[in-house]
Amino acid sequence: MAKTGTKNSTTAKAAKRILISQARPESEKSPYFDLERKYNLELVFHPFIKIEGIPAREFRKQKIDIISYTGVVFTSRHAIDHFFRMCDEMKVTISQDTKYFCITEAVALYLQKFILYRKRKVFYGADGSNKSMFDVINKHKENEKFLYICSENQQDNDIVSWLKNNKCEFQLAFMYRTISNDIIEIMEARSFDVICFFTPSGVKSLFDNFPKFKQNGTVVGSFGTNTSKALEEAGLKLDIKAPAPQMPSMAAALDLFLAAALKKK
């Protein structure tokens, strides 16, 4: 049984151990480590999901001509990684005129790893919500043919529905799949005051590992509209939601949450 609950609402004083359901940042300059020092916390990093790339020989069965699409839609860094991996494997050269539509600024900035970043061809939603990304896509839908890069088992139905309903020319491109990671050992070995989620797949992983999971006062943080929706549909109460004004990242959202809790003491 996972030791995740607290009897009362978690405060900054009680929030001494936080589980981040992602891999530990490679840089020691990560703002997460600033939080550890500032609030005397212990942050534990453990990915809730594993990403498995779909090989090019399997992708070819989807019969998608990548270069025929003028706009690419990304909702995660994983999607970006596997899009450019696939292009490399298939020896596809992406046009410099290709436009990229991203769910958040952080995802958009990640494109710098692969392309010369120019604002005239990289667009992102203002607040990290699907709606804000739709507003951007809406301005270009008449002239673009969209390729939505997504997981084979975790595409966003809201995005698909919007593209259909708004008569966008688009195609889903499955370039990777998500697999639930084993989190039983880490959840049973330690208790956590806060658990932060970043994808709907991470929420699925929690319940794959603990089908009878009960929140029991544990503070739950969510990054992204789709993750929030998945958590709420699972019956969990959200205390931390990002991105939002003044909270562009999960680290920033945790900072505001902990600072507010300290003021209540």
Sequence and secondary structure as in RCSB ss.txt:
>XXXX:A:sequence
MAKTGTKNSTTAKAAKRILISQARPESEKSPYFDLERKYNLELVFHPFIKIEGIPAREFRKQKIDIISYTGVVFT
SRHAIDHFFRMCDEMKVTISQDTKYFCITEAVALYLQKFILYRKRKVFYGADGSNKSMFDVINKHKENEKFLYIC
SENQQDNDIVSWLKNNKCEFQLAFMYRTISNDIIEIMEARSFDVICFFTPSGVKSLFDNFPKFKQNGTVVGSFGT
NTSKALEEAGLKLDIKAPAPQMPSMAAALDLFLAAALKKK
>XXXX:A:secstr
      SS   TTT  EEEESS   S TT HHHHHHHHHT EEEE  SEEEEE  HHHHGGG   GGG SEEEES
SHHHHHHHHHHHHHTT    TT EEEESSHHHHHHGGGTS   TTTEEE SSSSHHHHHHHHHTTTTT EEEEEE
ETT   HHHHHHHHHTT EEEEEEEEEEEE   HHHHHHS  SEEEE SHHHHHHHHHH TT   TT EEEEESH
HHHHHHHHTT   SEEESBTTBSSHHHHHHHHHHHHHHT 
